[in-house]
Amino acid sequence: MTSLSVVVATYERPQALDAVLFGLSEQSDPHFEVVVADDGSGPETTAVVARWQEPFGDRLRHVRQPDEGFRLARVKNLGAREARGDFLALIDGDAIPRRGFTAALRASAVDGWFVAGKRLELDQALSEQVLAERLPVHRWSLARWLRERGHATPLAALTPRDRRRPGRDGLPEFVPHANRYGVLFGVWRQDLERANGFDVRYEGWGEEDIDLAVRLGRLGLRCGWPGPRGTVLHLWHETRKGERPNAALLAETRTSDRVAAVNGLRAPDSP
């Protein structure tokens, strides 16, 4: 059986992290580990991880870097280095996995492929209710989501119509909506190491996930979708409209022929 690690990147959203760990605690396939990769959160986040330590046992670990600004690329590398699985699933700490998430990821671990995900966007009202009442939305069926369709979109993310799955030839490659590869990034450890992980020069919001996807493509890998069970339930937060601090870095990657991150898993500045 392929060993699987789920790396959850978080920063100062302890209630959201609790909801993510709740979802992971009730997976239909329990044979995986969890690494909480913390970008410098305070004691409330540590307390959330501590509360889940007993249910998960030694399958749950918490790694943290100092709070020195938005350093998502670096903290994802930190989590990946701590993880022990052969296949890594990297998600954000506000993306709740459905009950079949780990089973879908394991089934999607196909040589020569990486996976990206879709997300169901929960509106502010439902997100606040989920956090306040600890609603087990990871258990909800498509029928239940249809009743909530005024508060969550797009419901197509919960249907199997998209056939762009790993291992299926003759179909276009999967590209997530708005190039949001960071929703879910599933990749073989050996392929992540060949690409030297995320480039930690990316600081501030955005683009580090696209950079990695571009470089994995240059290794000859294709991108697939793990199916509706792999869709995550994304909690509402204020958007960062107009922010693209890393646009120049991504443009340089696109025009280069580089495969390895300039400053990544193997670089001196890496965690």
N, C-alpha and C positions, 0 to 999 in steps of 0.2 A: 504494500500500500504506500502510495506517495505520502511523505510527511508534509504537513501543511502548517504554515504559520500565518496568523492574521496580525498585521501591524496597524495599530490605531494611533494616528497622529492627533494630538490634542493640545489645546491651550485655553485655559481659564473658562471652560464650559463644563463644570462638573456634573450638572444635571443631564446635559446631553451625553456626556461620557457614560453616566450611569445607565441611560437608555440603551446605548450601544452595547455595553457589557451585559445588560439584561437580555438583549436579543441574541448575543453570542452564547449566553448560558443555556439557551433552549434550542440549540441547533439539532436538527435531525441526525446529523453526522457529528458526533462529539470528539472525533479523533483529530484534534488540532491544538495548537498552543496560541496564546494571545500575548503580544508585546504592546504595552501602552508606551508610546514614544511621545514624551512630554517636552514641549518647547518652552519650559520655564514657568509652569503654573505654580500657584501657591498651595497651601496645606489642604484646601478643600478637595483638590484633585487627588492628592495623596490619600486622603481619607476615603474617597470613593473606591480607589483601587484596593485599599485595605479591607473594605467591606466585602469586596468580591473575592478576596483571597481564599476564603474557606471553600466556597462553591467550586472554584477552579483548581485550587491546590497549586501544585508546581507547574501547572499549565499557564499560569498568569505571571507575567513579570512587568516591572515598571522601570523604565529608564528615563532619565531627565537630563537636559542640558540647561545651562544658565539662561535666564531671561535677558537676552541682549538684542531684542527686536524680533521681527517676523523672519524666522529661519526654518521654514518648512522643509526645504530640500535637505538641509543638514540633519534635522531631527528624523526624517524618514531614513536617511542613511544610518543614523544611530540605531533605529529600530531594526533595520535590516541586518545590521551587524550582530545585534543581540539575538535575533531569531535563529532557530535551529532547523527549520523545515527546509525541504528541497524546493518547495513551491511557496512563494510568498504572495499574500493578498494584502495590499496596502490600501487602507480606507481612512477617511477623516473622522474625527471624533464627534461629528454631528450627522453621521450617515448610519442609520440603524439597519442592520442586516435582517432579512427575512429568515424564517426558520430553515429554509433549504439552502441558505447561502453557502455554507462550507461544502455541502454535497455538490452543489453546482460548480464550485471552484475546483473541487477534486476531479470532477468529470471533465473539466475544461483544460486540465493540465496535459496538453498535447505537445510533443516535441516539435520545435520549429514555430511555435506560436506563443504570443502573450495575449492577455485578455484585458478589455476595458469594459466599463459598466454603464448602465443607465440608472437614472434616479427618478423617483417619484417625489415631486416637490410639494411638501406640506405647507399650507399657508400659515400665517402668524397665529390665527385663532386655534387651529388644530395643534400646531406645534406647542403652544403654551399649555393646552389641555393635556397633551401627551406628557409633558414634563411635570405639570402640577399633580396629575392623577396617576402617573406611572402607567399609562395605558399600554397594554401589550400589543402594540400595532404590528410587531413582527409576526404575530400569529394570524393577522387578519387575512381572510380570503379575498379573491377578486370580487366576489359578491358583496362583501362588506365594504370594500373600497368603492364599489359602484354607488353605494348609499352615501359615501362621503365625497362624491365626485366634485362637489362644489368647493371642497377644501384641499384637493390634491390633484395634481396634473403632472405629466400626461398619463392617463390610465393605459395607453398602449405599451408603456414600459413594463406592464404586468402581464402582457399577452405574449404567446410564442410565435407571433407572425414573422418576426425578423429571423431569417434563416442563416445569418452570417456567423456561424458557430465555428470554433476551432476544429481543424481537421477536415472541413468541408471545402473541397476544391470547386473551382468553376463559379465562385460567387465573389462579389466585391469584398474588399476588406472592410471590416467594421471601423467606423469613425464615430466616436461619441458626439452627442449634440454639443455644438459650440466648442469642439475639441477639448472637452472636460475629461481628460484621461484621469485626473486625480480623484474622480468619484470612486473609482475602483481601478487599481492597477494590479493585475495578477501576472506574475512572471517567475520563471524558473530562476533559482538562485544563481546557477552557473551563467545564465544569460545576463542577469543583472551585474554580476561581477565582470563579465566580458565588456560591458558598457561602462564599467567603473561607477555604477550607481547614478544617483542624482548629482547634478552639478551644484555644489554649495555656493558658487558665486551668485546664484539666484537668491536674493533676499527681498522681502516685501512680497506682496500678493501676486501669484500667477506665473505661468509659462514654464515652470520647472518640469511639469509633467509632460507637456508637449515636447520639450527638449529631449527627454528620455525616449519618448515614443519615436521621434525622428531617428535617433541613434540606434534604437533596436531594429528599426526598419532597415538600416544600413548593414546590420548583421545578417540580413536575409530573413528576419522573422516577420510573420504576418500577425495581424490583430483580429481577434474574434470576440464575440459576445457570449457570456456564459448562460444566457437565457433568463427568463423572468424571475427564477428563484434567486438569481444573482443581482437583481435590481435592489438598490438600497433606498431607504426612506429618509429623505433629506429634510432635516429640521430647518425651519425658516431662520434667517438672520438678515440683518441689513446688508445690502449689496454695496460693493466698492465700485461705484460707477466711474468710469473713465480712468481708473488706476491701471497703468501698465508699466510699472517701473523696470520690468525686465524685457521689454520689447526689443531693445537693441541687442541684448545677449541672444535672444531666440533668433533674430534675423541673422546674426553672425553664424550661429549653428547651422541654419538652413543653407547658407551659402558655402559652408565648408564641406569637407568630406569626412569630418571627424566622427569616429565611432565612440571613443571613450570620453567621459567627462573630463574637462580640464582640471577640475578640482573636485574629486568625488570620493568613492570608497577607499581608494588607495593613496590619495593625496595627503601630504603632511598636515593639512588643516582639517582633515576629516575627523569625525568623532572617534 
